[in-house]
Amino acid sequence: MFTFFKMYTLLSGLYKYMFQKDEYCVLILGLDNAGKTTFLEQTKTKFSKNYKGMTLSKITTTVGLNIGTIDVGKARLMFWDLGGQEELQSLWDKVS
């Protein structure tokens, strides 16, 4: 039984080493209409296969939060696009 657990631990560690990606969180923060969501959409379009993205003319003001994930090599980037309205600016010091 003990050998089974050793083998499981070895195989589990090998699997994580081979296939798990390092994850990083990126906070996109700025004033209202500064282009944060546009940047996020263009980045997702450039680095994500099969992602068409929104047309730039259809991007509207972010109410709350947009989250986008992009895989680059062995890294996974999670972008948090926080809206820049004056009502949300009180949250900025809590998230950065």
Contacts in CASP RR format, 6 or more apart in sequence:
PFRMAT RR
TARGET T0000
AUTHOR 0000-0000-0000
METHOD contacts of the structure
MODEL  1
MFTFFKMYTLLSGLYKYMFQKDEYCVLILGLDNAGKTTFLEQTKTKFSKN
YKGMTLSKITTTVGLNIGTIDVGKARLMFWDLGGQEELQSLWDKVS
21 71 0 8 1.000
21 73 0 8 1.000
21 74 0 8 1.000
21 75 0 8 1.000
21 76 0 8 1.000
22 74 0 8 1.000
22 75 0 8 1.000
22 76 0 8 1.000
23 75 0 8 1.000
23 76 0 8 1.000
23 77 0 8 1.000
23 78 0 8 1.000
24 75 0 8 1.000
24 76 0 8 1.000
24 77 0 8 1.000
24 78 0 8 1.000
25 77 0 8 1.000
25 78 0 8 1.000
25 80 0 8 1.000
26 77 0 8 1.000
26 78 0 8 1.000
26 79 0 8 1.000
26 80 0 8 1.000
27 80 0 8 1.000
27 82 0 8 1.000
27 95 0 8 1.000
27 96 0 8 1.000
28 36 0 8 1.000
28 39 0 8 1.000
28 40 0 8 1.000
28 79 0 8 1.000
28 80 0 8 1.000
28 81 0 8 1.000
28 82 0 8 1.000
29 36 0 8 1.000
29 82 0 8 1.000
29 84 0 8 1.000
29 92 0 8 1.000
29 95 0 8 1.000
29 96 0 8 1.000
30 36 0 8 1.000
30 82 0 8 1.000
30 83 0 8 1.000
30 84 0 8 1.000
31 84 0 8 1.000
32 61 0 8 1.000
32 83 0 8 1.000
32 84 0 8 1.000
32 85 0 8 1.000
32 86 0 8 1.000
33 61 0 8 1.000
34 84 0 8 1.000
36 62 0 8 1.000
36 81 0 8 1.000
36 82 0 8 1.000
36 83 0 8 1.000
36 84 0 8 1.000
37 59 0 8 1.000
37 62 0 8 1.000
37 66 0 8 1.000
37 81 0 8 1.000
38 56 0 8 1.000
38 59 0 8 1.000
40 66 0 8 1.000
40 68 0 8 1.000
40 79 0 8 1.000
40 81 0 8 1.000
41 53 0 8 1.000
41 54 0 8 1.000
41 56 0 8 1.000
41 59 0 8 1.000
43 70 0 8 1.000
43 79 0 8 1.000
44 51 0 8 1.000
44 53 0 8 1.000
44 68 0 8 1.000
44 70 0 8 1.000
45 51 0 8 1.000
45 52 0 8 1.000
45 53 0 8 1.000
47 70 0 8 1.000
47 71 0 8 1.000
47 72 0 8 1.000
48 70 0 8 1.000
48 71 0 8 1.000
61 83 0 8 1.000
61 85 0 8 1.000
62 81 0 8 1.000
62 82 0 8 1.000
62 83 0 8 1.000
62 84 0 8 1.000
63 83 0 8 1.000
63 85 0 8 1.000
64 82 0 8 1.000
64 83 0 8 1.000
64 88 0 8 1.000
65 80 0 8 1.000
65 81 0 8 1.000
65 82 0 8 1.000
65 83 0 8 1.000
66 79 0 8 1.000
66 80 0 8 1.000
66 81 0 8 1.000
66 83 0 8 1.000
67 78 0 8 1.000
67 79 0 8 1.000
67 80 0 8 1.000
67 81 0 8 1.000
68 78 0 8 1.000
68 79 0 8 1.000
68 80 0 8 1.000
68 81 0 8 1.000
69 76 0 8 1.000
69 77 0 8 1.000
69 78 0 8 1.000
69 79 0 8 1.000
70 76 0 8 1.000
70 77 0 8 1.000
70 79 0 8 1.000
71 77 0 8 1.000
80 95 0 8 1.000
82 88 0 8 1.000
82 91 0 8 1.000
82 92 0 8 1.000
82 95 0 8 1.000
END
